[in-house]
Amino acid sequence: MIFMKKLMWIPLLSLISCASATDYRSMTVPKVDLDQFFDRWYVWSNIPNFIEKGCTNSVEAYTWNKKEKRIDIDFTCMKDGEKKSYPQKGWVFDKERNSHWKVQLFWPLKFNYLIVYIAPDYSATVVTVPDGSLIWIMGKNAAVDEKQYAEIIDLLKSKGYDLKELERVPQKWDL
C-alpha cells in the first residue's frame, strides 16, 4: 500500500520536472555579468506578492554564496512600522546567459526568476516570473531616474506585459 502511494507521486514529479525545464531564452536578456549584478537593488515598482503588499524602502540584495554555490537573496522592506527581512536562496539555471534563475523563498518550491531587462551600465533591471504576474523594476539608487523609468515601462508594454497592477514602491530613506 505504501509503495502504491509513492508510485502515485511519479507523474506529479515528472510534470514538475518538465515544467522547470522550459526554455525562457526568448524572454530574458542575452547575458548578465553576475559580478555587476550582485549588489543592492532598490525596488522602484512592482506587481507585489503577498509579502510586498504595503512595503516601503524595498531592497533586494544579491550575494554569491561560494560555499553553497548559490545566490543568497535578502529582501528587506519597511512594513507596519518595522523592518522586515525575507531571506531566499537562488541558483543560476541558465549558466550560459545567467538571466534565468530558480529562487526559493521556502522549501521545496523553486520559482523561475527571469531577468528581462538590464541597463547597459547596470543601473536598472527588470525581473519577472514567466507569466508576468510578478514584476520588479529596480535600480542601484533609491532615487528613480524618471526618464529611464519611462523607457523601461515603454519597453515592457512593447513586449506585451500587463502593467495595470504595477505599483510604485516608496523609497523614503531620509526618515
PyMOL commands that set and color helices and strands:
alter all, ss='L'
color gray80, all
select helices_A, chain A and resi 2-20+34-37+146-158
alter helices_A, ss='H'
color red, helices_A
select strands_A, chain A and resi 40-46+56-65+70-79+82-92+100-104+111-118+124-128+135-139+167-168
alter strands_A, ss='S'
color yellow, strands_A
deselect
rebuild
show_as cartoon
